Every structure is written in structure tokens, then in C-alpha cells.
Amino acid sequence: MLAKLKSLGPGLLYAGAAIGVSHLVQSTRAGAEYGYVLIVAILLAHLFKYPFFALGPRYASEHNESLIAGFARLGKWATIIIGFITLSTMFSIQAAVTIVTAGLAQKIFGISWSAPVVSAALLALCFLILSIGKFKVLDNLMKVIMVVLSISTIIALVFSFSIDTPQVAGSAKIFSLANNEDVSFLLAFVGWMPAPLDIAIWQSIWTLVSPSRENSQFDFKVGFYGTAVLGICFLLLGMNSFYGSGVSLASSAGGFASQLIDVFTRSLGDWSYWLVAIAAFTTMFSTTLTCFDAMPRVMNHILRQWSAKSIDTTQIWRFILGVGTAVILFYFIANMREMVNFATIISFLTAPILAVLCFLLVRKSKSIRNLWSSTESILAIAGILLLISFSFIYLLHIT
């Protein structure tokens, strides 16, 4: 067991990409605004997305190729769809995770620069790290980051139950499916809980370059179940610290960062400030780094399917992603909450397409039983139907 834990790789990269905006921001906000009720959404999101996330490392181990290569076997049309989805979401996803990281950097290090300027600096740092250290640095960083975050979050949660949060009459919000605002938040919440469905593709690529591919299933399960536990922990922290208090979570990156760190320090004591601050920042930085690593890799794999020449364009795509993200952050957003809501809802609306492609790939595969069990196939069908249904519900609400 100890040897398996030491060899964890892509599963922790999955956790690093997943435990970010969806947990620190959206889960905390879910508990702060609606109390315990959205724990159900966390559990259902994990349940119905499980077959698709599990497919990534399984397919790579079984066929020794990424899901992109598998989609190409369905036809060029499939890779065109994946390319379009990736291009339409990659800049908003990167912008959302980077601006939250920038807010934490402003708070912790006392940086007076604006959030977009700090974001640009962080993107440049990510580019440098991945250019020099590549996968090995990312792999090793994640093991330390996830351990620190998990331990500090669980301890903070335990102590948060002793916090006496002042209650303001009429401030305890009740979630309602008849309320457009509540439905919009639910879809945004589920869109990135535990992560965008794109991570199935990312994991298949990470598995191929990981030195510990033989442990891919154990590796995946540690990351997957870990995100579920921490998602609930952050929701409960938000609930214990804010629900019914009349205090709203800040919409600015810096303001939210201050509130998040205060939640932990109120639970653990002032002595924990730097431990919590470093854990929160490294968690969000890991998300920024993993996204910056993954999406250019996806575009590189897509282009390889379209061209006979095997040219590595990953670095070029990282540069494009960095510049495009910086442009969005400097010119097209008013606040952090706006950026996060936009990115998460776009991911939710594209999820049914990715899910259907995964389903078609499994059905076409000769090793179908090694990819999904009969139970997982049923969950996948149910997940597709739910994703499509909720997408229509959302579109009806905004029209």
C-alpha cells in the first residue's frame, strides 16, 4: 500500500486540477448560501460523472493511446468537435482558475498589483516551470500540495463546528428549483464538481506519460474519492462560517481570498494563518499549473490526428493559452464571480457532448468490458440524460 501511495501520479494531477475553483470557491459558496442541501449535488455529480472520469486512465492503459486517438477512430468529425470544445472553453477555464490564484497571491504576499497583472505573472511562471521541469515537476509538486491541503482542511472542518456564527433573521437562504438564480448556481456548481468532464481526456494523456501507469486505477480512485470528501469539507466550512450570518462572499478575487483564509484561521487559530495560506495558494496554483499543462497537450494531440507530421506543438499552444487568458482577464471581466460562473456554465453545457463521445467510444471498443462494467454503463446513460436535461433547463431559464 505504501509503495502504491508513493507512486501516485495522474490521480493526484486529476485532484490538483479538480480541487480548485470547484472546491475553494463554489463548494464554500454553496455552503455559505444554501447550507447543507447541496451536499446531495456533490454526491450525485460524482456518481453520474464517475464512468467518464474512470474511462480516461482505463482507456490509456488498455489501448496505449489517449482518448483523443480513440475519438479519431470514430471519425475525423469527433476530433473536430473535441477541438472546437477545447478551443471554446480553454481560455475561460484558465482565466477562472488563474484569477482566484491571483487573489490568494495578493492577500498572502501583500501584492498591490491588480489581479490581471498578478495573473499574467502567474501564467508566465507556469510556462517557465513546464518548460524546464515538464511532467516530473508537476507530478512531484502535486504529492506535497494535496497532502498539506487535505490535512489542514479536515482539521479546520472539525474545529469549525465549535464556531459560534452570529445569525441574522431572514438571511438563511432556502434552495428552490423554482428560483432562476438558484438553478443557475446549481448548474454552475455541478459543471465543475468535481471537475469539468474534459479531465477524462487530460487523464488519458497524463497516464501515457506517467511512470506509474500500472497503478492507474488505484491512482484514479484516490484522486476521485479524495475530491468528493474535500468538496463536502469545503461546503461544510462555508456552512459553519457564513450560512445565515448575513455576510456575503466577496465577488473580487482578493476579497474572497481574505474571507477563505479567515474561515480557516477562525477554526484553527491565528497560529495556522501561514499554514492555511500556503495550502490554499498552492492548491489553486496547482490547478492553474495542471490546466496550463493539460489543455495545450489536448490541442497537440488533436493536431497530431489531423496531420501526418508528428510535430510537438504543446509549447506553442501554451503560449497561445497564456496570451488569450491574459487578454480575457485584462479586458473582458468585471469580477471573479462573473468569470467563475461563466467558465463553469460553459463547461456544463459542453459536458453532454463529451459524455456522448465517450459512450460511443466505449461501445465501439472491442474491450468494452474492460472499460465499463454493466453498472457503469447504466450510470453513464443516466448521466448523459441528466446532463442533457439540465442543459435544456438552463437554456429555457435564460431565454
Stockholm file with secondary structure:
# STOCKHOLM 1.0

chainA/1-399         MLAKLKSLGPGLLYAGAAIGVSHLVQSTRAGAEYGYVLIVAILLAHLFKYPFFALGPRYASEHNESLIAGFARLGKWATIIIGFITLSTMFSIQAAVTIVTAGLAQKIFGISWSAPVVSAALLALCFLILSIGKFKVLDNLMKVIMVVLSISTIIALVFSFSIDTPQVAGSAKIFSLANNEDVSFLLAFVGWMPAPLDIAIWQSIWTLVSPSRENSQFDFKVGFYGTAVLGICFLLLGMNSFYGSGVSLASSAGGFASQLIDVFTRSLGDWSYWLVAIAAFTTMFSTTLTCFDAMPRVMNHILRQWSAKSIDTTQIWRFILGVGTAVILFYFIANMREMVNFATIISFLTAPILAVLCFLLVRKSKSIRNLWSSTESILAIAGILLLISFSFIYLLHIT
#=GR chainA/1-399 SS CHHHHHTCCHHHHHHHHHSSIIIIIIIHHHHHHHTTTTHHHHHHHHHHHHHHHHHHHHHHHHHSSCHHHHHHHHCHHHHHHHHHHHHHHHHHHHHHHHHHHHHHHHHHHTCCSCHHHHHHHHHHHHHHHHHHTHHHHHHHHHHHHHHHHHHHHHHHHHHHTTCCCCCCTTCCCCCCTTCHHHHHHHHHHHHTSSCCTTHHHHHHHHHHHCTTGGGHHHHHHHHHHHHHHHHHHHHHHHHHHHTTSSCCCCSSHHHHHHHHHHHHHHHHCGGGHHHHHHHHHHHHHHHHHHHHHHHHHHHHHHHHHHCSSCCCCHHHHHHHHHHHHHHHHHHSCSCHHHHHHHHHHHHHHHHHHHHHHHHHHHHHCTTHHHHCCHHHHHHHHHHHHHHHHHHHHHHHHHC
#=GC SS_cons         CHHHHHTCCHHHHHHHHHSSIIIIIIIHHHHHHHTTTTHHHHHHHHHHHHHHHHHHHHHHHHHSSCHHHHHHHHCHHHHHHHHHHHHHHHHHHHHHHHHHHHHHHHHHHTCCSCHHHHHHHHHHHHHHHHHHTHHHHHHHHHHHHHHHHHHHHHHHHHHHTTCCCCCCTTCCCCCCTTCHHHHHHHHHHHHTSSCCTTHHHHHHHHHHHCTTGGGHHHHHHHHHHHHHHHHHHHHHHHHHHHTTSSCCCCSSHHHHHHHHHHHHHHHHCGGGHHHHHHHHHHHHHHHHHHHHHHHHHHHHHHHHHHCSSCCCCHHHHHHHHHHHHHHHHHHSCSCHHHHHHHHHHHHHHHHHHHHHHHHHHHHHCTTHHHHCCHHHHHHHHHHHHHHHHHHHHHHHHHC
//
